[in-house]
Amino acid sequence: LSFDIAVPELLLPLTIGARIELVRRETAGDARLLAAALESAGATVLQATPATWTLLVDGGWQGRPGLKALCGGEALPRALADRLLLRAAELWNLYGP
């Protein structure tokens, strides 16, 4: 919550009537728990770092129909982008100085 990107992540969804879901650190670091949280919440958008996306994909996550995957915080490797495009309707690379 103290990272500079946290403000738009938290406030922009609320401006259009969406809701936000925060998960515990233990959930965010466990592919199975994080995938279950995404399903339970009915997530339509997820912003994560490449490290978290890799955790999900390597953990067997198959994606969600219609999901918008937002990736930022560090460079997005092309190989990971290719894997995410198989699991999400849209992929947005938000990283860049």
Secondary structure, 3 states (H helix, E strand, C coil): CCCCCHHHHHHHHHHCCCCCCCCCHHHHCCHHHHHHHHHHHCCCEEEECHHHHHHHHHCCCCCCCCCEEEECCCCCCHHHHHHHHCCCCEEEECCCC
